[in-house]
Amino acid sequence: MIKKDTKVAVLGAGAMGCLFGGLLAEKGLEVHLIDVWKEHVDEINSKGLKMMGHGGDRTIKIHATTDPKTLKPVDAIIIMCKATALEEALTNSKNIIGDNTMLMSFQNGIGHEEIMQKIAGKEKVLGGSTTQASSIQGPGIIQNHASLPSWIGEYEGGSSDRVKDLAETFTAHGLETIAEENIKRRKWMKLFALTAIGPLSAIFDLHHTDLYISNKNQTMSRKLGKDIILETREVAKADGVDVSERTYSGYSKVFFFGFTHCPDICPISANLMSNAIDQLNRENHSIENIKFFFVTVDPARDNPDRLKEFLSNFSNNLIGLTGTHENLMPIWKDFFVHVEPATNSEHQNYLGTSEQSDEISNKEKNYMVQHTAFYYIFDDNDVLRSILPFGSSIEQMVEDLKNL
């Protein structure tokens, strides 16, 4: 149920706090930003929050304060402050926590909820995770980098009406939010990528793309990345969270997400997987226990016959996966694959249905789909062992597959 009278406070009005709060306020929710940066707060109150980038440059009217004690209790508190400031910031904001207030942290990492529960009470704390990205450009100014989903859920698992209602309310007010029944697992999935990329990027002083593609230490960095992922999985298991993927259990798997009408990236990627298969065969390395999947991001046009025809140009060992937009969306989001269809409004409405049909006009067939381009490699125990970006070499993929 969408509740238009929901009152929201954002604790920590940095790049991400301003992004979340700004999007919700722009669509009509009452939102209060709380931050200690006085110059930033004053700029927002006097001139509005300037949001640049994705969605177009605009100024959003929103209230900000450095003193949470001036506010009344709210329905939802979004935690976006620095982890080291969480306990003090939330303690100083206890007056805005009402009897039915829900608190949720979208901070990276694990452990914030325990601090929140200690201060606000266990029953008030939800879990949160996001794929959104933003950056501060100056006092009162942020850059919005994309439109990606976020998740909230009961921290101990399961579903509830309050989570569903809040997710629907946030989504209806510009912040796409999904009610997640296993939010701990969702948070750990994000941590996999963060632990494999962040520390090594700092150690090698490289952008995360260069870290795994084009530096002289790539063999070392990619091996360390795999080791970190495996160790992170063990820590997650100790926390009671199973992050394995069960589909095609017993097989190693390679996933790529794309669409058959793509003029370059997708055929190049299908060809890379095909060439990797050929190389493994030449080296007498069995591929019997490896499955290669091409998952469509364009279900309106990519029916099973179309996928089969497209993939047959590369290899009979490539498996095409399609379905309805409704069926595929959870898969895209599980792999953190950003899919942005054509801007044609009729086509976007079509993608929002749960049916497939060939009844699309020629004009509507001529569109592109923007999407994330990575290869996801799982071993036969369903453990994510490697993520290779578009542009990786045949040798890199073959090496990763041989080391499974």
Secondary structure as UniProt FT lines:
FT   TURN            4..5
FT   STRAND          7..11
FT   HELIX           15..26
FT   TURN            27..28
FT   STRAND          30..34
FT   HELIX           38..47
FT   STRAND          49..53
FT   TURN            54..55
FT   STRAND          58..60
FT   STRAND          63..65
FT   HELIX           68..70
FT   STRAND          74..79
FT   HELIX           83..85
FT   HELIX           86..91
FT   TURN            92..93
FT   HELIX           94..96
FT   STRAND          97..105
FT   HELIX           112..120
FT   HELIX           122..124
FT   STRAND          125..130
FT   STRAND          134..138
FT   TURN            139..140
FT   STRAND          141..144
FT   STRAND          150..154
FT   TURN            155..156
FT   HELIX           161..172
FT   TURN            173..174
FT   STRAND          177..179
FT   HELIX           183..204
FT   HELIX           208..212
FT   TURN            216..217
FT   HELIX           218..238
FT   TURN            239..240
FT   TURN            247..250
FT   STRAND          252..258
FT   TURN            260..261
FT   HELIX           265..282
FT   TURN            283..284
FT   TURN            288..289
FT   STRAND          290..296
FT   TURN            299..301
FT   HELIX           304..312
FT   TURN            313..314
FT   TURN            316..317
FT   STRAND          318..321
FT   HELIX           325..334
FT   TURN            335..336
FT   STRAND          339..340
FT   HELIX           345..351
FT   HELIX           362..365
FT   STRAND          370..371
FT   STRAND          374..378
FT   TURN            380..381
FT   STRAND          384..389
FT   TURN            390..391
FT   HELIX           394..402
//
